[in-house]
Amino acid sequence: MKKGDLMRQQMRHQKKTKKPLVLTIIISLLVLIVLCVVFFFPLNNMLRSATGNDTPSDKAVKSELVKKVKARKTGDPKKDEKIDRAASVLGKKKMSEIMSAADSQDKTATLIEDSSALTKEQSQKAAQEIFSNDEYSGLRTAINNGNWYQAYQQYQKLSNNGELNQLQQDINQK
């Protein structure tokens, strides 16, 4: 065998071994991404439980929630002051408190009363509706589990089917 033929064989061998290596790396990265997605919420919840503080994910969710609350400003100084107060209270609440409120009607009523301009009676009525109407069970479960993506999907569903508007109208009637 000539020296050139030997080198070509070695290069072919190297190319063949690189392909499986690259394929293995790509598959490993895909598996890692899938595992991160599957275990993200449990890991986020574990981190929250271990530290007792909000996680970066929690802070991002609360930031979006505060933005949604502030977006409801009307230009009326009295109403806007109440909206700012509600946004401030929500921003300061620990996510663990919000999550536990999703599993208790009394805690939900207290959270609503603390973070809105509603009276105690209105807050209790809202909490009662949220816990008695099956349409809200998906949202409560998602919040209680700390699954923010699912909670957002449930919120969108309730917004689109009119349940949230109906709740607001029911509360304002009394």
C-alpha positions as CSV (number, residue, x, y, z in Angstrom):
1,M,0.0,0.0,0.0
2,K,1.2,3.5,-0.8
3,K,1.5,6.2,1.8
4,G,-1.3,8.3,0.1
5,D,-3.7,5.3,0.1
6,L,-3.1,4.8,3.8
7,M,-3.8,8.4,4.6
8,R,-7.1,8.3,2.5
9,Q,-8.2,5.3,4.5
10,Q,-7.5,7.0,7.7
11,M,-9.4,10.1,6.7
12,R,-12.4,8.0,5.6
13,H,-12.3,6.3,9.0
14,Q,-12.2,9.6,10.8
15,K,-15.2,10.9,8.8
16,K,-17.2,7.8,9.6
17,T,-16.5,8.1,13.4
18,K,-17.3,11.9,13.4
19,K,-20.8,11.3,12.1
20,P,-22.0,9.1,14.9
21,L,-20.3,11.4,17.4
22,V,-22.2,14.5,16.0
23,L,-25.4,12.5,15.9
24,T,-24.9,11.4,19.5
25,I,-24.3,15.0,20.6
26,I,-27.4,16.2,18.8
27,I,-29.6,13.5,20.3
28,S,-28.2,14.2,23.8
29,L,-29.0,17.9,23.5
30,L,-32.6,17.1,22.4
31,V,-33.0,14.7,25.3
32,L,-31.6,17.3,27.7
33,I,-34.0,20.0,26.3
34,V,-37.0,17.6,26.7
35,L,-36.0,16.8,30.3
36,C,-35.6,20.5,31.1
37,V,-39.1,21.2,29.8
38,V,-40.6,18.2,31.6
39,F,-38.9,19.0,34.9
40,F,-38.9,22.8,34.8
41,F,-42.0,23.4,36.9
42,P,-41.1,20.7,39.6
43,L,-37.5,22.1,39.7
44,N,-38.8,25.7,40.0
45,N,-41.2,24.6,42.7
46,M,-38.4,22.8,44.6
47,L,-36.2,25.9,44.4
48,R,-39.0,28.0,45.7
49,S,-39.6,25.6,48.6
50,A,-35.9,25.3,49.4
51,T,-35.2,29.0,49.5
52,G,-38.6,30.3,50.6
53,N,-38.2,33.1,48.0
54,D,-39.6,33.7,44.6
55,T,-37.6,32.1,41.7
56,P,-36.6,34.1,38.6
57,S,-39.6,32.4,36.8
58,D,-41.9,33.5,39.6
59,K,-40.6,37.1,39.3
60,A,-41.2,37.1,35.6
61,V,-44.8,35.8,36.0
62,K,-45.5,38.4,38.7
63,S,-44.1,41.1,36.5
64,E,-46.5,40.1,33.7
65,L,-49.4,39.9,36.1
66,V,-48.6,43.4,37.4
67,K,-48.4,44.7,33.8
68,K,-51.9,43.2,33.1
69,V,-53.3,44.9,36.2
70,K,-51.7,48.3,35.4
71,A,-53.1,48.0,31.8
72,R,-56.6,48.3,33.2
73,K,-56.0,52.0,34.2
74,T,-58.8,54.2,33.0
75,G,-57.4,57.7,33.4
76,D,-59.7,58.3,36.4
77,P,-57.2,59.2,39.3
78,K,-59.3,57.5,42.0
79,K,-59.6,54.2,40.0
80,D,-56.0,54.4,38.8
81,E,-54.8,54.8,42.4
82,K,-56.6,51.6,43.4
83,I,-55.2,49.8,40.4
84,D,-51.6,51.0,41.3
85,R,-52.2,49.8,44.9
86,A,-53.4,46.4,43.7
87,A,-50.4,46.0,41.4
88,S,-48.1,47.0,44.2
89,V,-49.6,44.4,46.6
90,L,-49.4,41.7,44.0
91,G,-45.8,42.5,43.2
92,K,-44.9,42.2,46.9
93,K,-46.7,39.0,47.6
94,K,-44.6,35.8,47.6
95,M,-45.6,33.4,44.9
96,S,-46.0,30.7,47.5
97,E,-48.8,32.7,49.1
98,I,-50.5,33.1,45.7
99,M,-50.1,29.4,45.0
100,S,-51.6,28.4,48.4
101,A,-54.5,30.8,47.9
102,A,-55.5,28.8,44.8
103,D,-56.2,25.8,47.1
104,S,-58.2,27.6,49.7
105,Q,-61.4,29.6,49.3
106,D,-60.7,31.7,52.5
107,K,-57.1,32.5,51.4
108,T,-58.3,33.4,47.9
109,A,-60.9,35.8,49.4
110,T,-58.2,37.4,51.6
111,L,-55.8,37.7,48.6
112,I,-58.5,39.3,46.5
113,E,-59.4,41.7,49.3
114,D,-55.8,42.7,50.0
115,S,-54.9,43.2,46.3
116,S,-58.0,44.9,45.0
117,A,-60.5,47.6,45.8
118,L,-63.2,45.0,46.5
119,T,-64.9,44.9,49.9
120,K,-64.6,41.9,52.1
121,E,-68.1,40.8,51.0
122,Q,-67.3,41.2,47.3
123,S,-64.0,39.3,47.8
124,Q,-65.8,36.4,49.5
125,K,-68.4,36.3,46.7
126,A,-65.6,36.2,44.1
127,A,-63.8,33.5,45.9
128,Q,-67.0,31.5,46.3
129,E,-67.7,31.8,42.5
130,I,-64.1,30.8,41.7
131,F,-64.3,27.7,43.8
132,S,-67.9,26.6,42.9
133,N,-67.7,27.1,39.2
134,D,-65.8,24.2,37.5
135,E,-64.6,26.5,34.7
136,Y,-62.0,27.9,37.2
137,S,-60.7,24.6,38.4
138,G,-58.1,24.3,35.7
139,L,-56.7,27.7,36.5
140,R,-56.7,27.1,40.3
141,T,-54.9,23.7,39.8
142,A,-52.3,25.3,37.5
143,I,-51.6,28.1,39.9
144,N,-51.5,25.8,42.9
145,N,-49.0,23.6,41.1
146,G,-46.9,26.5,40.0
147,N,-47.4,25.7,36.3
148,W,-47.4,29.2,34.9
149,Y,-47.7,28.2,31.3
150,Q,-50.8,26.2,32.0
151,A,-52.2,29.0,34.2
152,Y,-51.8,31.4,31.3
153,Q,-53.6,29.1,28.9
154,Q,-56.4,28.7,31.4
155,Y,-56.6,32.5,31.8
156,Q,-56.8,32.9,28.1
157,K,-59.6,30.3,27.9
158,L,-61.6,32.1,30.6
159,S,-61.0,35.5,28.9
160,N,-62.2,34.2,25.6
161,N,-65.3,32.4,26.8
162,G,-66.5,35.4,28.8
163,E,-66.2,33.7,32.3
164,L,-63.9,36.5,33.7
165,N,-66.2,39.3,32.4
166,Q,-69.2,37.4,33.9
167,L,-67.4,37.1,37.3
168,Q,-66.7,40.8,37.2
169,Q,-70.3,41.7,36.5
170,D,-71.5,39.3,39.2
171,I,-69.3,40.9,41.8
172,N,-70.2,44.5,40.8
173,Q,-73.9,43.8,41.1
174,K,-73.9,43.7,44.8
